[in-house]
């Protein structure tokens, strides 16, 4: 029987959560997360603070990079 393949579209908020749940539910499946941007999770609620100038470094908004997602014992596992 063919291995189950699950595609998750969108990397902000619900995308990584859905992919992680898919891995927990079907650990034998191939789960792929597709995102068009360089980061798969960021603090969207904090963007007004950045725009207002209360936060100088936009990198502080990044919560999860693809490298962190794939790292052993990372957020994905």
N, C-alpha and C positions, 0 to 999 in steps of 0.2 A: 504494500500500500504506500502511496506517495506521502511524503512528509507534508504536514499542514504548513501553509505559508500565510502569514498575517501581515498586512500592510497598514500602517498607521500614518495618516496624512496630517501634518501640522505639529510643530514642536513646542508651542507655547501652552503652558498649563495642562490642558486635558490630554494632549498628545502623549507626552512622556508618562502620564498617569495611566493612560489606556495601554500603552506598550508594556509598562511594568506589570499591570494586571494580566495582560495576555501571557506574559512569561510565567507568572505565578500560576495561572490557570492551566496553561498548556506548555510546560517546560520543554517538551520535545519539539515544539513548533519553531519555525524560522520566523522571527519577528523583525520587521524592518520599519524604522521611523524615517519618514521623509519630511524635510524642512528646507525651504528655499533660502533662509538666512544662515549666517555663520553661527548663531547661537540658538540653542533649543529651549532655553528657558531664561527669562529675565523678569525683574520686578516691574511689571507694567504699572502697578499702582504708585510706584515711586517716580514715574516719569515727570509728573508735574513739579516735583521738587528739583529735578535736574533742569527743566525748562525755566523755572523761576530763578535759577542760579544758586539755590540753597545747597546743591550738591555739585561739586566741580568735576569729579571724575565719573564719566558715564560707565566705566568698567565696573563700578560698584553696583550697577543694575543687573549685571550678569550673574545668574544663579547657577547655571549649568552649561558647560561647554560640551561639544561632542566628545572631546578627549576624556573629560571627567565621567561622562555617561558610559563610555566603553571600558573605563579602568576597572581592574579587579576590585571588588568590594565598593564599587561606585554606586551611584544612585539607582542604576538599572537593576542591580542584583538585589 
